[in-house]
Amino acid sequence: MKTVSAQQLAKVFVEIADTLVDEFDLLDYMHMLTERVVELTDAAAAGMLLADQRGRLEFIAGSDENVKLVELFQLQNEQGPCLEAFDSGEPVVNVNLGEAVARWPRFAPRAAAAGFQSVHAFPMRLRRQVIGALNVFGDTSGNDFEDDDIAIMQALADAATIGLLQERTVSRSEALTEQLQSALNSRVIIEQAKGAVAQARGISVDEAFMAIRGYARGHNRRLTEVAQSIVTDPETLQQILPQ
């Protein structure tokens, strides 16, 4: 993990805790978190998984399309660091993917084939309640997290969890579950919108997401609302994205 200044950490923790603003957007918040993790750790990618109403992990956000595919593979094959961190409530750190085939015979080779060499996972928890897990992927070996790095990353994951739990529309654990489930459902719409924009403009899926997100922020609209508009009314592509 690269050296991070106290000022950088303070700024990120304030941003993560700030969920009480009027324009709070749950999905945008989760994507922001994965981006900040990559910036702080100089990692190759980061992904977030959250539990649905049945307590099963689902992919919710990632720093790029590549990590999304690896996370979905992890879930499909029911093995990997996020699943272990979620089940145990403890971080899984400093795993060399080239040496993890015995531990994760399907996941480790797939993650390595995607260009990752190391992986870490941190449970998103508040006391005994674990609502998901945060994955951090490295593209170099031997750049392990030190004890202080692990403590910072777990604190960041915990702070993000508190932010989600304190969001003003969530007053009961049942309401949290419903809101997280809604976010998981909304992700499907966003994936459809990303595909539509990518095809219409001849750009990558990652670029399409950045365009949708930029438009939503620039026009003070929720990410899901903009995505829904793209999916249900393709003509809005002309309004949302410049030629």
Secondary structure, DSSP 8 states (H G I E B T S, - for coil): -----HHHHHHHHHHHH---STT--HHHHHHHHHHHHHHHHT-SEEEEEEE-TTS-EEEEEESSHHHHHHHHHHHHHT-SHHHHHHHHSS-EEEEEGGG-TTTSTTHHHHHHHTT--EEEEEEEEETTEEEEEEEEEESSSS----HHHHHHHHHHHHHHHHHHHH-TT--SHHHHHHHHHHHHHHHHHHHHHHHHHHHHHT--HHHHHHHHHHHHHHTT--HHHHHHHHHH-GGGHHHHS--
